[in-house]
């Protein structure tokens, strides 16, 4: 399936958000997630299913002022 | 001097410390320790797939045992800032948000109209907002009036 992940076209086999994070190597990492500008909370990642062309955001804690 | 309070939380230090632009993680950790600041600001950003920068940064920050104030740095609209704040609340487990809506990318002057709009929505959602604003008293009154 083709997704837009953080602005980049990405082909994945994951069907849920939780599977996507595993596939992309974000396991054991605090991340914030959204799909098509809607926040996907941690508790919902197992049930939110992705579909072709979804725009996914995966944000991580970074230095900030 | 009375202790500084934010939304009912007392802090011993009046210094809120940013975590950007340090030359190395070791210097950042040293600065946090020596400053004795109680509150650290952090941001949420995109990282290349599976990158370790965010993981290492978060490991360092969480080990310091400080209060975390997430920000909406890099947001140029109220909608973007609201979404980022919602994401920050989910990942950092705090209602605190340093709300930034940037009006000019070079000067980083805030867009105070977008700021008030975003503050209204976030306060309604139960966020505890720390607005990044100017010294304009009318804007300050508007921010107070929205919560």
N, CA and C atoms of all chains as a GROMACS GRO file, in nm:
protein
  636
    1UNK      N    1   0.086  -0.119   0.000
    1UNK     CA    2   0.000   0.000   0.000
    1UNK      C    3   0.090   0.124   0.000
    2UNK      N    4   0.045   0.225  -0.075
    2UNK     CA    5   0.124   0.349  -0.085
    2UNK      C    6   0.066   0.453   0.011
    3UNK      N    7   0.155   0.504   0.099
    3UNK     CA    8   0.116   0.609   0.192
    3UNK      C    9   0.208   0.729   0.173
    4UNK      N   10   0.166   0.844   0.222
    4UNK     CA   11   0.255   0.960   0.230
    4UNK      C   12   0.293   0.973   0.377
    5UNK      N   13   0.416   0.937   0.409
    5UNK     CA   14   0.462   0.939   0.548
    5UNK      C   15   0.558   1.056   0.567
    6UNK      N   16   0.519   1.148   0.652
    6UNK     CA   17   0.600   1.269   0.676
    6UNK      C   18   0.638   1.336   0.544
    7UNK      N   19   0.544   1.338   0.451
    7UNK     CA   20   0.565   1.406   0.325
    7UNK      C   21   0.632   1.322   0.217
    8UNK      N   22   0.673   1.200   0.250
    8UNK     CA   23   0.742   1.115   0.152
    8UNK      C   24   0.655   0.996   0.114
    9UNK      N   25   0.649   0.968  -0.017
    9UNK     CA   26   0.573   0.851  -0.063
    9UNK      C   27   0.644   0.725  -0.014
   10UNK      N   28   0.568   0.636   0.048
   10UNK     CA   29   0.627   0.518   0.112
   10UNK      C   30   0.538   0.398   0.085
   11UNK      N   31   0.599   0.286   0.045
   11UNK     CA   32   0.522   0.163   0.025
   11UNK      C   33   0.536   0.074   0.148
   12UNK      N   34   0.424   0.032   0.202
   12UNK     CA   35   0.428  -0.048   0.325
   12UNK      C   36   0.331  -0.165   0.313
   13UNK      N   37   0.352  -0.265   0.400
   13UNK     CA   38   0.255  -0.375   0.404
   13UNK      C   39   0.164  -0.363   0.526
   14UNK      N   40   0.195  -0.272   0.618
   14UNK     CA   41   0.115  -0.255   0.740
   14UNK      C   42  -0.028  -0.218   0.706
   15UNK      N   43  -0.120  -0.267   0.789
   15UNK     CA   44  -0.262  -0.233   0.768
   15UNK      C   45  -0.315  -0.144   0.879
   16UNK      N   46  -0.251  -0.148   0.998
   16UNK     CA   47  -0.293  -0.061   1.107
   16UNK      C   48  -0.178   0.034   1.140
   17UNK      N   49  -0.211   0.134   1.221
   17UNK     CA   50  -0.109   0.231   1.259
   17UNK      C   51  -0.001   0.164   1.344
   18UNK      N   52  -0.042   0.074   1.432
   18UNK     CA   53   0.056   0.005   1.518
   18UNK      C   54   0.153  -0.075   1.432
   19UNK      N   55   0.100  -0.143   1.331
   19UNK     CA   56   0.187  -0.221   1.242
   19UNK      C   57   0.281  -0.130   1.163
   20UNK      N   58   0.230  -0.014   1.125
   20UNK     CA   59   0.312   0.080   1.049
   20UNK      C   60   0.433   0.126   1.132
   21UNK      N   61   0.409   0.156   1.259
   21UNK     CA   62   0.520   0.202   1.344
   21UNK      C   63   0.626   0.093   1.359
   22UNK      N   64   0.581  -0.032   1.370
   22UNK     CA   65   0.677  -0.143   1.378
   22UNK      C   66   0.756  -0.154   1.248
   23UNK      N   67   0.682  -0.147   1.138
   23UNK     CA   68   0.747  -0.165   1.006
   23UNK      C   69   0.850  -0.056   0.978
   24UNK      N   70   0.823   0.064   1.028
   24UNK     CA   71   0.914   0.176   0.999
   24UNK      C   72   1.021   0.194   1.107
   25UNK      N   73   1.022   0.107   1.207
   25UNK     CA   74   1.130   0.111   1.306
   25UNK      C   75   1.109   0.207   1.420
   26UNK      N   76   0.984   0.238   1.451
   26UNK     CA   77   0.957   0.330   1.562
   26UNK      C   78   0.918   0.257   1.691
   27UNK      N   79   0.943   0.126   1.698
   27UNK     CA   80   0.904   0.054   1.819
   27UNK      C   81   0.984   0.109   1.939
   28UNK      N   82   0.925   0.100   2.056
   28UNK     CA   83   0.990   0.146   2.180
   28UNK      C   84   1.033   0.292   2.174
   29UNK      N   85   0.959   0.371   2.102
   29UNK     CA   86   0.996   0.511   2.090
   29UNK      C   87   0.871   0.596   2.113
   30UNK      N   88   0.882   0.703   2.191
   30UNK     CA   89   0.763   0.788   2.208
   30UNK      C   90   0.738   0.867   2.080
   31UNK      N   91   0.624   0.845   2.019
   31UNK     CA   92   0.590   0.918   1.897
   31UNK      C   93   0.448   0.968   1.906
   32UNK      N   94   0.423   1.076   1.834
   32UNK     CA   95   0.288   1.128   1.819
   32UNK      C   96   0.246   1.103   1.674
   33UNK      N   97   0.120   1.067   1.655
   33UNK     CA   98   0.079   1.024   1.522
   33UNK      C   99  -0.051   1.091   1.477
   34UNK      N  100  -0.060   1.107   1.347
   34UNK     CA  101  -0.183   1.162   1.288
   34UNK      C  102  -0.200   1.104   1.148
   35UNK      N  103  -0.324   1.098   1.106
   35UNK     CA  104  -0.351   1.058   0.968
   35UNK      C  105  -0.450   1.159   0.909
   36UNK      N  106  -0.415   1.211   0.793
   36UNK     CA  107  -0.498   1.310   0.726
   36UNK      C  108  -0.538   1.424   0.820
   37UNK      N  109  -0.440   1.471   0.898
   37UNK     CA  110  -0.455   1.585   0.991
   37UNK      C  111  -0.541   1.554   1.113
   38UNK      N  112  -0.578   1.428   1.133
   38UNK     CA  113  -0.650   1.391   1.255
   38UNK      C  114  -0.556   1.312   1.346
   39UNK      N  115  -0.552   1.351   1.472
   39UNK     CA  116  -0.461   1.284   1.565
   39UNK      C  117  -0.506   1.140   1.588
   40UNK      N  118  -0.408   1.049   1.586
   40UNK     CA  119  -0.435   0.910   1.623
   40UNK      C  120  -0.368   0.886   1.758
   41UNK      N  121  -0.450   0.868   1.861
   41UNK     CA  122  -0.394   0.854   1.995
   41UNK      C  123  -0.331   0.715   2.012
   42UNK      N  124  -0.240   0.710   2.113
   42UNK     CA  125  -0.169   0.584   2.138
   42UNK      C  126  -0.265   0.467   2.151
   43UNK      N  127  -0.374   0.491   2.226
   43UNK     CA  128  -0.467   0.380   2.256
   43UNK      C  129  -0.544   0.334   2.132
   44UNK      N  130  -0.542   0.415   2.026
   44UNK     CA  131  -0.620   0.381   1.906
   44UNK      C  132  -0.536   0.321   1.792
   45UNK      N  133  -0.406   0.312   1.812
   45UNK     CA  134  -0.320   0.273   1.699
   45UNK      C  135  -0.344   0.130   1.651
   46UNK      N  136  -0.391   0.044   1.743
   46UNK     CA  137  -0.417  -0.094   1.702
   46UNK      C  138  -0.542  -0.106   1.616
   47UNK      N  139  -0.632  -0.010   1.630
   47UNK     CA  140  -0.761  -0.025   1.561
   47UNK      C  141  -0.775   0.066   1.439
   48UNK      N  142  -0.688   0.168   1.430
   48UNK     CA  143  -0.698   0.259   1.314
   48UNK      C  144  -0.635   0.192   1.193
   49UNK      N  145  -0.718   0.169   1.092
   49UNK     CA  146  -0.670   0.102   0.970
   49UNK      C  147  -0.634   0.208   0.866
   50UNK      N  148  -0.526   0.181   0.797
   50UNK     CA  149  -0.476   0.275   0.696
   50UNK      C  150  -0.530   0.236   0.560
   51UNK      N  151  -0.538   0.337   0.472
   51UNK     CA  152  -0.582   0.306   0.336
   51UNK      C  153  -0.494   0.378   0.235
   52UNK      N  154  -0.497   0.328   0.115
   52UNK     CA  155  -0.414   0.380   0.007
   52UNK      C  156  -0.419   0.534   0.001
   53UNK      N  157  -0.302   0.594  -0.002
   53UNK     CA  158  -0.295   0.739  -0.020
   53UNK      C  159  -0.307   0.820   0.107
   54UNK      N  160  -0.328   0.755   0.222
   54UNK     CA  161  -0.338   0.830   0.348
   54UNK      C  162  -0.211   0.912   0.372
   55UNK      N  163  -0.233   1.030   0.428
   55UNK     CA  164  -0.120   1.116   0.466
   55UNK      C  165  -0.094   1.096   0.616
   56UNK      N  166   0.020   1.038   0.644
   56UNK     CA  167   0.053   1.000   0.782
   56UNK      C  168   0.163   1.092   0.836
   57UNK      N  169   0.142   1.137   0.960
   57UNK     CA  170   0.248   1.214   1.027
   57UNK      C  171   0.295   1.135   1.148
   58UNK      N  172   0.426   1.122   1.161
   58UNK     CA  173   0.486   1.058   1.278
   58UNK      C  174   0.589   1.157   1.333
   59UNK      N  175   0.560   1.211   1.450
   59UNK     CA  176   0.647   1.312   1.508
   59UNK      C  177   0.715   1.256   1.633
   60UNK      N  178   0.838   1.299   1.654
   60UNK     CA  179   0.915   1.250   1.770
   60UNK      C  180   0.961   1.370   1.853
   61UNK      N  181   0.987   1.349   1.983
   61UNK     CA  182   1.039   1.459   2.065
   61UNK      C  183   1.175   1.504   2.013
   62UNK      N  184   1.189   1.634   2.001
   62UNK     CA  185   1.315   1.690   1.953
   62UNK      C  186   1.349   1.815   2.033
   63UNK      N  187   1.473   1.861   2.018
   63UNK     CA  188   1.514   1.984   2.083
   63UNK      C  189   1.424   2.099   2.040
   64UNK      N  190   1.388   2.184   2.138
   64UNK     CA  191   1.302   2.298   2.105
   64UNK      C  192   1.312   2.406   2.211
   65UNK      N  193   1.276   2.528   2.171
   65UNK     CA  194   1.290   2.639   2.265
   65UNK      C  195   1.157   2.689   2.314
   66UNK      N  196   1.058   3.566   4.818
   66UNK     CA  197   0.977   3.573   4.696
   66UNK      C  198   0.882   3.453   4.689
   67UNK      N  199   0.757   3.477   4.654
   67UNK     CA  200   0.663   3.366   4.642
   67UNK      C  201   0.704   3.275   4.527
   68UNK      N  202   0.680   3.144   4.543
   68UNK     CA  203   0.714   3.055   4.432
   68UNK      C  204   0.627   3.085   4.309
   69UNK      N  205   0.687   3.068   4.193
   69UNK     CA  206   0.613   3.088   4.069
   69UNK      C  207   0.515   2.974   4.050
   70UNK      N  208   0.394   3.007   4.006
   70UNK     CA  209   0.294   2.903   3.985
   70UNK      C  210   0.241   2.908   3.843
   71UNK      N  211   0.227   2.791   3.783
   71UNK     CA  212   0.162   2.779   3.653
   71UNK      C  213   0.046   2.681   3.668
   72UNK      N  214  -0.073   2.729   3.651
   72UNK     CA  215  -0.191   2.642   3.659
   72UNK      C  216  -0.189   2.558   3.786
   73UNK      N  217  -0.153   2.624   3.899
   73UNK     CA  218  -0.156   2.554   4.028
   73UNK      C  219  -0.033   2.472   4.059
   74UNK      N  220   0.062   2.467   3.968
   74UNK     CA  221   0.186   2.392   3.992
   74UNK      C  222   0.295   2.491   4.031
   75UNK      N  223   0.354   2.470   4.150
   75UNK     CA  224   0.460   2.559   4.197
   75UNK      C  225   0.596   2.510   4.148
   76UNK      N  226   0.679   2.604   4.107
   76UNK     CA  227   0.815   2.569   4.065
   76UNK      C  228   0.913   2.657   4.143
   77UNK      N  229   1.025   2.598   4.181
   77UNK     CA  230   1.124   2.670   4.260
   77UNK      C  231   1.203   2.768   4.174
   78UNK      N  232   1.230   2.727   4.051
   78UNK     CA  233   1.309   2.812   3.962
   78UNK      C  234   1.217   2.893   3.871
   79UNK      N  235   1.253   3.018   3.849
   79UNK     CA  236   1.174   3.102   3.758
   79UNK      C  237   1.227   3.093   3.615
   80UNK      N  238   1.323   3.007   3.593
   80UNK     CA  239   1.383   2.990   3.461
   80UNK      C  240   1.318   2.870   3.389
   81UNK      N  241   1.267   2.897   3.269
   81UNK     CA  242   1.220   2.789   3.182
   81UNK      C  243   1.326   2.770   3.075
   82UNK      N  244   1.378   2.650   3.065
   82UNK     CA  245   1.494   2.629   2.979
   82UNK      C  246   1.457   2.562   2.846
   83UNK      N  247   1.500   2.622   2.737
   83UNK     CA  248   1.484   2.560   2.606
   83UNK      C  249   1.589   2.452   2.586
   84UNK      N  250   1.564   2.362   2.493
   84UNK     CA  251   1.659   2.251   2.472
   84UNK      C  252   1.720   2.254   2.333
   85UNK      N  253   1.700   2.361   2.258
   85UNK     CA  254   1.752   2.368   2.120
   85UNK      C  255   1.888   2.434   2.116
   86UNK      N  256   1.962   2.400   2.010
   86UNK     CA  257   2.085   2.470   1.972
   86UNK      C  258   2.203   2.445   2.065
   87UNK      N  259   2.201   2.337   2.141
   87UNK     CA  260   2.319   2.305   2.221
   87UNK      C  261   2.418   2.231   2.133
   88UNK      N  262   2.548   2.251   2.157
   88UNK     CA  263   2.649   2.188   2.071
   88UNK      C  264   2.653   2.036   2.082
   89UNK      N  265   2.612   1.982   2.196
   89UNK     CA  266   2.615   1.836   2.212
   89UNK      C  267   2.516   1.796   2.321
   90UNK      N  268   2.474   1.668   2.321
   90UNK     CA  269   2.384   1.620   2.427
   90UNK      C  270   2.447   1.637   2.566
   91UNK      N  271   2.577   1.618   2.576
   91UNK     CA  272   2.644   1.629   2.707
   91UNK      C  273   2.634   1.772   2.760
   92UNK      N  274   2.651   1.869   2.670
   92UNK     CA  275   2.643   2.010   2.713
   92UNK      C  276   2.499   2.044   2.750
   93UNK      N  277   2.403   1.989   2.676
   93UNK     CA  278   2.262   2.011   2.711
   93UNK      C  279   2.234   1.956   2.852
   94UNK      N  280   2.278   1.835   2.879
   94UNK     CA  281   2.255   1.774   3.011
   94UNK      C  282   2.321   1.857   3.120
   95UNK      N  283   2.440   1.904   3.093
   95UNK     CA  284   2.513   1.985   3.191
   95UNK      C  285   2.439   2.117   3.217
   96UNK      N  286   2.388   2.178   3.109
   96UNK     CA  287   2.316   2.305   3.122
   96UNK      C  288   2.189   2.286   3.204
   97UNK      N  289   2.120   2.175   3.181
   97UNK     CA  290   1.996   2.148   3.257
   97UNK      C  291   2.029   2.135   3.406
   98UNK      N  292   2.130   2.059   3.436
   98UNK     CA  293   2.168   2.037   3.576
   98UNK      C  294   2.210   2.168   3.642
   99UNK      N  295   2.299   2.241   3.578
   99UNK     CA  296   2.354   2.362   3.640
   99UNK      C  297   2.250   2.475   3.648
  100UNK      N  298   2.157   2.480   3.555
  100UNK     CA  299   2.057   2.587   3.556
  100UNK      C  300   1.959   2.572   3.672
  101UNK      N  301   1.942   2.447   3.717
  101UNK     CA  302   1.842   2.414   3.821
  101UNK      C  303   1.700   2.450   3.778
  102UNK      N  304   1.680   2.461   3.648
  102UNK     CA  305   1.545   2.488   3.596
  102UNK      C  306   1.454   2.370   3.627
  103UNK      N  307   1.327   2.399   3.653
  103UNK     CA  308   1.230   2.292   3.680
  103UNK      C  309   1.154   2.252   3.554
  104UNK      N  310   1.154   2.342   3.454
  104UNK     CA  311   1.072   2.319   3.335
  104UNK      C  312   1.160   2.325   3.210
  105UNK      N  313   1.144   2.224   3.125
  105UNK     CA  314   1.218   2.220   2.998
  105UNK      C  315   1.119   2.225   2.883
  106UNK      N  316   1.150   2.305   2.782
  106UNK     CA  317   1.065   2.305   2.664
  106UNK      C  318   1.122   2.209   2.560
  107UNK      N  319   1.032   2.135   2.497
  107UNK     CA  320   1.071   2.042   2.391
  107UNK      C  321   0.971   2.056   2.276
  108UNK      N  322   1.011   2.011   2.160
  108UNK     CA  323   0.920   2.020   2.046
  108UNK      C  324   0.891   1.881   1.990
  109UNK      N  325   0.800   1.877   1.896
  109UNK     CA  326   0.768   1.754   1.823
  109UNK      C  327   0.798   1.782   1.677
  110UNK      N  328   0.877   1.696   1.617
  110UNK     CA  329   0.910   1.720   1.475
  110UNK      C  330   0.920   1.588   1.400
  111UNK      N  331   0.919   1.603   1.269
  111UNK     CA  332   0.941   1.487   1.183
  111UNK      C  333   1.086   1.442   1.195
  112UNK      N  334   1.104   1.312   1.184
  112UNK     CA  335   1.240   1.259   1.180
  112UNK      C  336   1.244   1.157   1.068
  113UNK      N  337   1.362   1.138   1.008
  113UNK     CA  338   1.372   1.038   0.902
  113UNK      C  339   1.335   0.903   0.960
  114UNK      N  340   1.281   0.816   0.875
  114UNK     CA  341   1.227   0.688   0.919
  114UNK      C  342   1.325   0.611   1.008
  115UNK      N  343   1.275   0.572   1.127
  115UNK     CA  344   1.356   0.489   1.215
  115UNK      C  345   1.478   0.558   1.271
  116UNK      N  346   1.489   0.688   1.254
  116UNK     CA  347   1.606   0.759   1.304
  116UNK      C  348   1.616   0.749   1.456
  117UNK      N  349   1.737   0.770   1.508
  117UNK     CA  350   1.756   0.751   1.652
  117UNK      C  351   1.767   0.882   1.727
  118UNK      N  352   1.770   0.995   1.655
  118UNK     CA  353   1.789   1.124   1.722
  118UNK      C  354   1.682   1.151   1.825
  119UNK      N  355   1.558   1.127   1.788
  119UNK     CA  356   1.448   1.152   1.880
  119UNK      C  357   1.453   1.060   2.000
  120UNK      N  358   1.486   0.934   1.975
  120UNK     CA  359   1.492   0.836   2.084
  120UNK      C  360   1.601   0.875   2.184
  121UNK      N  361   1.719   0.910   2.132
  121UNK     CA  362   1.830   0.947   2.220
  121UNK      C  363   1.800   1.075   2.297
  122UNK      N  364   1.740   1.171   2.227
  122UNK     CA  365   1.706   1.298   2.292
  122UNK      C  366   1.607   1.274   2.405
  123UNK      N  367   1.504   1.194   2.377
  123UNK     CA  368   1.401   1.171   2.478
  123UNK      C  369   1.456   1.095   2.597
  124UNK      N  370   1.549   1.002   2.572
  124UNK     CA  371   1.610   0.928   2.681
  124UNK      C  372   1.685   1.025   2.773
  125UNK      N  373   1.756   1.117   2.713
  125UNK     CA  374   1.832   1.215   2.792
  125UNK      C  375   1.737   1.304   2.874
  126UNK      N  376   1.635   1.356   2.807
  126UNK     CA  377   1.544   1.450   2.874
  126UNK      C  378   1.464   1.381   2.986
  127UNK      N  379   1.412   1.262   2.958
  127UNK     CA  380   1.330   1.198   3.060
  127UNK      C  381   1.415   1.158   3.180
  128UNK      N  382   1.543   1.132   3.159
  128UNK     CA  383   1.630   1.096   3.272
  128UNK      C  384   1.656   1.214   3.364
  129UNK      N  385   1.632   1.336   3.316
  129UNK     CA  386   1.659   1.454   3.399
  129UNK      C  387   1.549   1.477   3.504
  130UNK      N  388   1.433   1.414   3.485
  130UNK     CA  389   1.326   1.424   3.584
  130UNK      C  390   1.262   1.562   3.597
  131UNK      N  391   1.260   1.640   3.491
  131UNK     CA  392   1.203   1.775   3.494
  131UNK      C  393   1.061   1.775   3.440
  132UNK      N  394   0.989   1.886   3.465
  132UNK     CA  395   0.857   1.903   3.404
  132UNK      C  396   0.878   1.939   3.257
  133UNK      N  397   0.794   1.881   3.172
  133UNK     CA  398   0.809   1.903   3.028
  133UNK      C  399   0.702   2.000   2.979
  134UNK      N  400   0.748   2.100   2.904
  134UNK     CA  401   0.656   2.194   2.840
  134UNK      C  402   0.672   2.179   2.689
  135UNK      N  403   0.583   2.101   2.626
  135UNK     CA  404   0.594   2.086   2.480
  135UNK      C  405   0.554   2.214   2.410
  136UNK      N  406   0.611   2.239   2.294
  136UNK     CA  407   0.573   2.358   2.218
  136UNK      C  408   0.518   2.321   2.081
  137UNK      N  409   0.466   2.422   2.013
  137UNK     CA  410   0.415   2.401   1.877
  137UNK      C  411   0.505   2.474   1.777
  138UNK      N  412   0.634   2.471   1.804
  138UNK     CA  413   0.730   2.540   1.717
  138UNK      C  414   0.714   2.495   1.572
  139UNK      N  415   0.728   2.589   1.482
  139UNK     CA  416   0.722   2.556   1.340
  139UNK      C  417   0.581   2.560   1.283
  140UNK      N  418   0.481   2.588   1.367
  140UNK     CA  419   0.344   2.594   1.317
  140UNK      C  420   0.312   2.736   1.270
  141UNK      N  421   0.252   2.745   1.152
  141UNK     CA  422   0.223   2.876   1.093
  141UNK      C  423   0.074   2.905   1.082
  142UNK      N  424  -0.008   2.818   1.137
  142UNK     CA  425  -0.152   2.844   1.135
  142UNK      C  426  -0.212   2.790   1.264
  143UNK      N  427  -0.330   2.843   1.299
  143UNK     CA  428  -0.397   2.796   1.421
  143UNK      C  429  -0.428   2.647   1.409
  144UNK      N  430  -0.474   2.604   1.291
  144UNK     CA  431  -0.512   2.463   1.274
  144UNK      C  432  -0.392   2.371   1.296
  145UNK      N  433  -0.279   2.410   1.236
  145UNK     CA  434  -0.157   2.331   1.251
  145UNK      C  435  -0.115   2.325   1.399
  146UNK      N  436  -0.122   2.439   1.466
  146UNK     CA  437  -0.082   2.445   1.607
  146UNK      C  438  -0.175   2.360   1.695
  147UNK      N  439  -0.303   2.362   1.664
  147UNK     CA  440  -0.400   2.282   1.742
  147UNK      C  441  -0.370   2.133   1.725
  148UNK      N  442  -0.347   2.091   1.601
  148UNK     CA  443  -0.317   1.949   1.577
  148UNK      C  444  -0.188   1.909   1.648
  149UNK      N  445  -0.086   1.994   1.639
  149UNK     CA  446   0.042   1.962   1.704
  149UNK      C  447   0.025   1.955   1.856
  150UNK      N  448  -0.056   2.046   1.912
  150UNK     CA  449  -0.081   2.044   2.056
  150UNK      C  450  -0.151   1.914   2.097
  151UNK      N  451  -0.246   1.871   2.016
  151UNK     CA  452  -0.317   1.746   2.047
  151UNK      C  453  -0.220   1.628   2.043
  152UNK      N  454  -0.130   1.631   1.946
  152UNK     CA  455  -0.030   1.523   1.936
  152UNK      C  456   0.065   1.528   2.056
  153UNK      N  457   0.103   1.649   2.097
  153UNK     CA  458   0.196   1.664   2.210
  153UNK      C  459   0.134   1.612   2.338
  154UNK      N  460   0.005   1.640   2.357
  154UNK     CA  461  -0.062   1.593   2.478
  154UNK      C  462  -0.062   1.442   2.484
  155UNK      N  463  -0.077   1.379   2.368
  155UNK     CA  464  -0.081   1.233   2.363
  155UNK      C  465   0.055   1.173   2.396
  156UNK      N  466   0.161   1.234   2.345
  156UNK     CA  467   0.293   1.172   2.362
  156UNK      C  468   0.356   1.210   2.495
  157UNK      N  469   0.333   1.332   2.543
  157UNK     CA  470   0.398   1.375   2.667
  157UNK      C  471   0.309   1.361   2.791
  158UNK      N  472   0.184   1.325   2.771
  158UNK     CA  473   0.091   1.308   2.884
  158UNK      C  474   0.084   1.432   2.973
  159UNK      N  475   0.072   1.549   2.911
  159UNK     CA  476   0.057   1.672   2.989
  159UNK      C  477  -0.041   1.765   2.916
  160UNK      N  478  -0.122   1.840   2.997
  160UNK     CA  479  -0.210   1.939   2.933
  160UNK      C  480  -0.136   2.068   2.900
  161UNK      N  481  -0.014   2.082   2.945
  161UNK     CA  482   0.063   2.204   2.918
  161UNK      C  483   0.103   2.212   2.771
  162UNK      N  484   0.093   2.332   2.716
  162UNK     CA  485   0.142   2.353   2.579
  162UNK      C  486   0.193   2.496   2.564
  163UNK      N  487   0.316   2.509   2.518
  163UNK     CA  488   0.368   2.642   2.482
  163UNK      C  489   0.319   2.666   2.340
  164UNK      N  490   0.223   2.755   2.329
  164UNK     CA  491   0.153   2.773   2.202
  164UNK      C  492   0.220   2.879   2.116
  165UNK      N  493   0.276   2.832   2.005
  165UNK     CA  494   0.342   2.922   1.911
  165UNK      C  495   0.271   2.912   1.777
  166UNK      N  496   0.228   3.027   1.725
  166UNK     CA  497   0.181   3.034   1.587
  166UNK      C  498   0.270   3.140   1.521
  167UNK      N  499   0.357   3.095   1.436
  167UNK     CA  500   0.461   3.182   1.380
  167UNK      C  501   0.405   3.265   1.264
  168UNK      N  502   0.430   3.395   1.270
  168UNK     CA  503   0.383   3.484   1.164
  168UNK      C  504   0.488   3.512   1.059
  169UNK      N  505   0.614   3.505   1.099
  169UNK     CA  506   0.722   3.531   1.004
  169UNK      C  507   0.836   3.433   1.032
  170UNK      N  508   0.872   3.357   0.930
  170UNK     CA  509   0.971   3.251   0.949
  170UNK      C  510   1.110   3.305   0.981
  171UNK      N  511   1.140   3.426   0.937
  171UNK     CA  512   1.274   3.482   0.962
  171UNK      C  513   1.285   3.542   1.102
  172UNK      N  514   1.188   3.624   1.137
  172UNK     CA  515   1.195   3.693   1.267
  172UNK      C  516   1.132   3.612   1.380
  173UNK      N  517   1.054   3.509   1.343
  173UNK     CA  518   0.977   3.428   1.440
  173UNK      C  519   0.876   3.510   1.520
  174UNK      N  520   0.837   3.626   1.466
  174UNK     CA  521   0.731   3.704   1.530
  174UNK      C  522   0.602   3.622   1.529
  175UNK      N  523   0.530   3.622   1.640
  175UNK     CA  524   0.406   3.544   1.644
  175UNK      C  525   0.294   3.606   1.562
  176UNK      N  526   0.210   3.519   1.507
  176UNK     CA  527   0.085   3.562   1.445
  176UNK      C  528  -0.018   3.566   1.559
  177UNK      N  529  -0.040   3.684   1.615
  177UNK     CA  530  -0.124   3.692   1.736
  177UNK      C  531  -0.270   3.663   1.707
  178UNK      N  532  -0.313   3.681   1.584
  178UNK     CA  533  -0.453   3.650   1.549
  178UNK      C  534  -0.473   3.498   1.551
  179UNK      N  535  -0.379   3.427   1.487
  179UNK     CA  536  -0.384   3.281   1.490
  179UNK      C  537  -0.364   3.228   1.631
  180UNK      N  538  -0.282   3.297   1.708
  180UNK     CA  539  -0.254   3.256   1.847
  180UNK      C  540  -0.382   3.259   1.931
  181UNK      N  541  -0.456   3.368   1.923
  181UNK     CA  542  -0.581   3.380   2.001
  181UNK      C  543  -0.681   3.274   1.956
  182UNK      N  544  -0.690   3.254   1.824
  182UNK     CA  545  -0.783   3.152   1.770
  182UNK      C  546  -0.747   3.012   1.823
  183UNK      N  547  -0.617   2.980   1.818
  183UNK     CA  548  -0.573   2.847   1.864
  183UNK      C  549  -0.592   2.835   2.016
  184UNK      N  550  -0.562   2.942   2.089
  184UNK     CA  551  -0.575   2.938   2.236
  184UNK      C  552  -0.721   2.914   2.275
  185UNK      N  553  -0.814   2.977   2.204
  185UNK     CA  554  -0.956   2.959   2.234
  185UNK      C  555  -0.995   2.811   2.224
  186UNK      N  556  -0.955   2.748   2.113
  186UNK     CA  557  -0.990   2.608   2.090
  186UNK      C  558  -0.921   2.516   2.192
  187UNK      N  559  -0.794   2.542   2.218
  187UNK     CA  560  -0.719   2.452   2.308
  187UNK      C  561  -0.768   2.465   2.452
  188UNK      N  562  -0.799   2.587   2.496
  188UNK     CA  563  -0.853   2.604   2.631
  188UNK      C  564  -0.986   2.530   2.643
  189UNK      N  565  -1.066   2.537   2.538
  189UNK     CA  566  -1.195   2.466   2.540
  189UNK      C  567  -1.174   2.316   2.550
  190UNK      N  568  -1.061   2.268   2.498
  190UNK     CA  569  -1.030   2.125   2.506
  190UNK      C  570  -0.962   2.086   2.637
  191UNK      N  571  -0.941   2.184   2.725
  191UNK     CA  572  -0.881   2.152   2.855
  191UNK      C  573  -0.730   2.168   2.861
  192UNK      N  574  -0.672   2.221   2.756
  192UNK     CA  575  -0.527   2.246   2.760
  192UNK      C  576  -0.496   2.361   2.856
  193UNK      N  577  -0.375   2.362   2.908
  193UNK     CA  578  -0.323   2.473   2.989
  193UNK      C  579  -0.217   2.542   2.904
  194UNK      N  580  -0.254   2.658   2.853
  194UNK     CA  581  -0.178   2.722   2.744
  194UNK      C  582  -0.076   2.823   2.798
  195UNK      N  583   0.045   2.814   2.744
  195UNK     CA  584   0.150   2.912   2.768
  195UNK      C  585   0.172   2.983   2.634
  196UNK      N  586   0.109   3.097   2.611
  196UNK     CA  587   0.116   3.157   2.477
  196UNK      C  588   0.248   3.228   2.449
  197UNK      N  589   0.300   3.207   2.331
  197UNK     CA  590   0.417   3.280   2.281
  197UNK      C  591   0.363   3.402   2.208
  198UNK      N  592   0.374   3.519   2.274
  198UNK     CA  593   0.306   3.636   2.221
  198UNK      C  594   0.398   3.759   2.226
  199UNK      N  595   0.340   3.873   2.199
  199UNK     CA  596   0.415   3.999   2.205
  199UNK      C  597   0.377   4.071   2.334
  200UNK      N  598   0.430   4.193   2.353
  200UNK     CA  599   0.395   4.269   2.475
  200UNK      C  600   0.272   4.356   2.453
  201UNK      N  601   0.194   4.326   2.351
  201UNK     CA  602   0.072   4.402   2.322
  201UNK      C  603  -0.035   4.369   2.427
  202UNK      N  604  -0.077   4.471   2.503
  202UNK     CA  605  -0.171   4.446   2.613
  202UNK      C  606  -0.308   4.403   2.565
  203UNK      N  607  -0.348   4.450   2.448
  203UNK     CA  608  -0.481   4.411   2.397
  203UNK      C  609  -0.480   4.262   2.360
  204UNK      N  610  -0.370   4.219   2.302
  204UNK     CA  611  -0.359   4.075   2.272
  204UNK      C  612  -0.363   3.995   2.402
  205UNK      N  613  -0.294   4.046   2.504
  205UNK     CA  614  -0.294   3.977   2.633
  205UNK      C  615  -0.436   3.967   2.690
  206UNK      N  616  -0.513   4.075   2.677
  206UNK     CA  617  -0.652   4.073   2.724
  206UNK      C  618  -0.734   3.971   2.646
  207UNK      N  619  -0.712   3.967   2.514
  207UNK     CA  620  -0.786   3.870   2.431
  207UNK      C  621  -0.751   3.727   2.474
  208UNK      N  622  -0.621   3.704   2.502
  208UNK     CA  623  -0.579   3.570   2.545
  208UNK      C  624  -0.645   3.534   2.679
  209UNK      N  625  -0.650   3.630   2.770
  209UNK     CA  626  -0.716   3.604   2.899
  209UNK      C  627  -0.864   3.573   2.879
  210UNK      N  628  -0.925   3.647   2.788
  210UNK     CA  629  -1.069   3.630   2.769
  210UNK      C  630  -1.105   3.494   2.707
  211UNK      N  631  -1.009   3.432   2.638
  211UNK     CA  632  -1.040   3.300   2.579
  211UNK      C  633  -0.997   3.186   2.671
  212UNK      N  634  -0.940   3.223   2.788
  212UNK     CA  635  -0.913   3.118   2.885
  212UNK      C  636  -0.769   3.112   2.932
   0.00000   0.00000   0.00000
